Amino acid sequence: MGGVEWARAAHCDKRQSGNGCGWVLRDNSLTGTMPTEMEALTQLTYLSISNNNLAGTVPTEIAHTYLLVSVMLSWE
């Protein structure tokens, strides 16, 4: 699944992330790998992608999201 589909499935959850933006993508039937374009999400502080059908590894580009403090990857 490409970055556009991820963006459509996401919503910014300020309750989870304070001043940044948290993406809650759990239970969205996402498949494939995490898009490397996530590095452009400079305000991302929280990412929940639990309970999807993802494969592969977490892209190293996610290290460029300097505000990211929490990633939930359970049940992948």
N, C-alpha and C positions, 0 to 999 in steps of 0.2 A: 504494500500500500504506500503510495507516495505522500509527500508532504502536504499536498492540497487536501487529501482525504483526512489526514490527521488534523489539519486545521479546522475542517468542517466538523469533526467529531468533538473538538475541544471547546471548553468554555473557561473563562478566567474566573477562578474562585478566590476572591480576596479574603475570605474567612480562613483559608488554609495558608495564605502566603503573606499576610501583612501588606506592605507597600508594593511588593512585586506582583507577579501573576502566577497563579497555580493552575496547571492543566490537569483536569480529572478526566481521564480517558478509559477508566476501568469499565469492563463489561460492554465493549463496543464492537466486538468481533473483528478487531484489527488483525491483519495477517501480514506476513512478510517480515521485513526488518525495520528498525527505527531509521528514519531519514536522517542523513548527515546534515541537512539544512537546519536542524534544530539549533545549531550554533548561532543562528541569527536571532534567537529568542533571548535577547540580552536581559530582559526583565523576569525571566522564568525563575521562580524560587522553589516550586513544588511540582512534581510530576508523578502522577499515579496512572500506570498502564497495566494494572493487575487484571487478571482473568481475561486475557485475549489469547490469540494464537500466533504469537510472535516467534521468530526464529533468529538465529545468528547472535552476534554480540552487540553490546552497547557501543555505538560509534565513539571514537576518541574525540570527535568534534564537540561532544557534549561538555567537555572540559572547558570550552570557551564560554559557557553560560555561567559566569562567575558568581552570580547570586544564587544558583541552584544549591539548596541545602538538603533536600529530601527527594528521594526517588523510590517509589513503590513498584516492585517488579514481581510480586508473588503470583503463583499459579500460571506461569508462562509455560 
